[in-house]
């Protein structure tokens, strides 16, 4: 199942993001996550990180939620809100 994850940072928590970034990067590359896309969500200035956007393949939604509960950013309290939803690739057509 393809899953989309949008993690919105708490305002004013850039320092916490930077402090836990290396641990998060190690975690996101684990074999439990079959990444299709991962990167920061940015503010209108195109520079300031306001969260994370991840698309990954999982066996089911419950597994995706369990895996993302272990994200070091999440465990550190960086996120104000996390949205995890099934999705489907439509474009580009392969």
C-alpha angles and dihedrals in degrees: 000000000000111000131192119209124191115185116189116203122228109253114264095019100113090117091056090049091053093045093055098033098103092049090048092050091051090048096048090055094054119123089246089074121064097197123207095169136354132172146120125288108230135210121243090277089068091230112068116083114229098170147317133287118200133174115189143156119248136169090244143338094268090057091049091051092048092049094048092049084068095054106127089225090055093045090050091055097247097136127082091186137003123199118194117182139160114251140180130219112237102159142076092035111224 
